[in-house]
Amino acid sequence: MSLPASAETSQKTNTAANAMTFSVRAVLFDMDGTLVDSTAVVEKVWGEFAGRYGLDYAEILRTAHGVQARDTVRRFAPEGADVEALTAELGQMERTRTEGVVALPGAEAFLRALPADAVALVTSADRMLAEIRMRAAGLEMPATAVTAESVTRGKPHPEGYLTAAALLGADPADVVVFEDAGAGIAAARAAGMRTVVVGDGGGQAAEGLPRIKDYSAVTVTLDADGSLRIQLT
């Protein structure tokens, strides 16, 4: 396996803001906003959905990122509404829209550099939507994926990340998570995992954490003991 070059020295760290290198056994990724830029589609779909049912579009956008669609629908739907039916309708809208969905710079190369048995996707999207968006962005779906139907409690609960770590046979302390949304960052931190914030969001949950714009300058080295050195530069 051909891997990008990395610095010779490494420093195992937890969540210090100036931490640039991690020695881990597994790498977990959120999808929307972390690997895939689907902002245009998400905003358009939620705008149409909110308009159709008279929902607070601005408040939905402020709070929905990183959260399962069902939880957002349940929060904003009119009293007495059929939450499951509305969630299914929203899901169908999302699955038919892929215009503008692209991978974050460097995401494809970084995913390819990671051993397949050390990486997992942990997303609030269902499996079908995750596959559609990853494919639209030109990214290969990881063999291990924890999607909305895989958990009973969505982000910010840590269940999804803990499930992914268990599937990979990794202790939470030996995992690094790449996340962009406050709910997902809170989930990763609650799971006891080191976390890297992607982009400029995350709110209070992201305070004190290392942050990257994209994966253009992220490198990985496979050490002799099987651990991965992830370097952010």
N, C-alpha and C positions, 0 to 999 in steps of 0.2 A: 504494500500500500504506500503510495507516494503522498507525503504530508508536507504542508508548508513549513518552512523553517521557523524556529522559535528561539527566544533568548536562552542562553545556557543556564542562567540562574533562575530559580523559582522560589516563591515564598508562599507557603500554604497559609491562607488567611480566612477569616470569617466574613464579616460584613463591613470592614473598615472602608471609608469613602475613598481612600487612596490606593486600595488593593487593585493591582493590575494583573496579577497572575494567580491562577487557581490550580491546585492539584486535586483531581476528582476521579471518580469511577464512572460517572454518568452525567449526561447533559440533557436537560429537559427544556422544551420550548413551548411557549404559547404560540398561537398562530396569527390571528388578526392583529396587525400593528407590531408584531414581533418578527415573524418571518415574511408575512404577506401584508402588503398595503392594500386594503380593501375599503379605505375610507369613503371613496366616492360612492360605491355601491351601498354601503351601510347607511350613509346619510340619506341617499335617495329612497331606499326601501323604507326606512323608518319615517321619513317625511311623508311618503304616500300612505303608509299605514296609519300614522297619527292623524293625517287629514281625513282619512276615510271614517275614523271612529271618534273624531273630536278630541284627541289626546294632546297632552302638553308636549309638543315636539322638542322644544328647547330643553325641558327638564329630562326628557328621555335621553337625548344626546349627552347630557351632563352626567347621567348616572348609569347608562346601559353598557358602557364599554367594558368588556371583559367578563360580563355577567351572562348567564344563560338567558336566551330569549324568553323562555317560559317564565322566569322570575321577573323579567321586566314587564311582560304582558300582565302578569298577575298583579304587579304593583300599580299599573296605570289603567288597566281596563275598567270600563264602567261597572258599577255594582250589578251583580247578577249575570254578567257576561260569561260565555262559555270559554274559559281560559284555554282549554285544550284545543278547541276549534280555531280560536284566534291564533294560537301559537303555530298550529299546522298551516294556517293560511300565510302567516308571515314567513314560515320556513319555505313554502313553495315559491314565494316572491323572491327570497334570497337565492334559492337554487337556480333560478332562471336568469340571474344577472351576474355576469362576469366581466362586463366592460370596465376597463380601468384597473383590474386586479393585477398587481405586479409583485415580484419578489423584492425585498429590501436588498440594496447593494451588498454583494458579498455573501448573501445567505446560501445560495446554491453551492458555492465553493466550500463554505464552512461545513455544511451538512455532508457533503461528499468526503470531506477529510475526516469525519468522525466514524469510528467503528459502528456498524449497524446495530450491534448488540449493546451499545452504550448510549443510545439516543432514543428519546421518546417525545411525542407530541402530546401536550395536555391542553385541550381547547374547550371552550364553552359551546362551540358549534357541535351539531350532531355529525355522525360519521359521513353521511352523504355530502353534507355541505363542506366539511373539511376536505374531502377528496376532490370536490369540484374546485374549490378555491386553490388548493395546492397545485392541482393540475393546470389551472388557468394561469398561475404564476410561474409555471415551468419548474416546480419543485417536486422531488420524489417524496411520496408519503412514507414516513418512517414505519418500520415493521411493527413497532409498538406505539399505539395511539390510545389515549384515554379521552374519549369524547363525551358529549352530554349524556348519552344513554348508558355510559359506563359507570356513572356515579349516582348516588342518591342525594348528594348535597353539592351544589355548584360553588364556584369561587364567590366570595372570599374564603370559603371553608377549604381546608387543606387536603380534603379527601382525594381529589384528582391527582395532586402531586405525590402524595404518599402511595397511592395505587401504582403510579408509573414507576416510582423507585422500587417498589416491591416486585413488579413485573421484570425489572432489569436486574434484580438481585443486589441492589445497592442500598447502603445505609443512607438515610437523609443527610448525614453529616458529610458524606462523600459525593454529594450532588451539587451541581450549579444549575440554576434556573435563569433563563432569559425571558423577561416579561416586560410589557409596556404599560399595562393598566393597573390602576390602584387596587382593584379587587384581586387580580392575579398576583400582584406583588405581595399583598397581605396574605394570600393563600400560601405562597412559597415560604414566606417568613414564618408563618404559623407552623409549617411543616418542618421547620428547623433547617432549611436549605439555604446555602449561599445564593445570592440573587444579584443579577446584573440587569439594570434598567435599560431598555431600548427606546431611544427617542427622548423627547423632552417632557413627557407626561408623568403620571404616577402619583402626583399629589404628595400628601404627607407620608403615605406608605413608602415612598421612595427615598425619604430623607436618610442620608448617611450611606447610601449604596453607590457602588461604582456605576457609571453610565456610559453608554456608547450611542453614537448616532446611527450606525449600521455596522455591518460585519466586514467592511472593507479592510480594516486593520487588525482583525482578530485572527490569531494563529493558534494551531494546536500541534503538540508533539506527543507521540505515544512513547512512554517511558518503558524501560526493560521490565518493570514489575507490573505492567499492564495499566498503570494509571495514565491519565491524560493531563497534560499541562496546557491550560487555556490561558493565552496571554492577550490582554487588551492593551493596545497601544494608540 
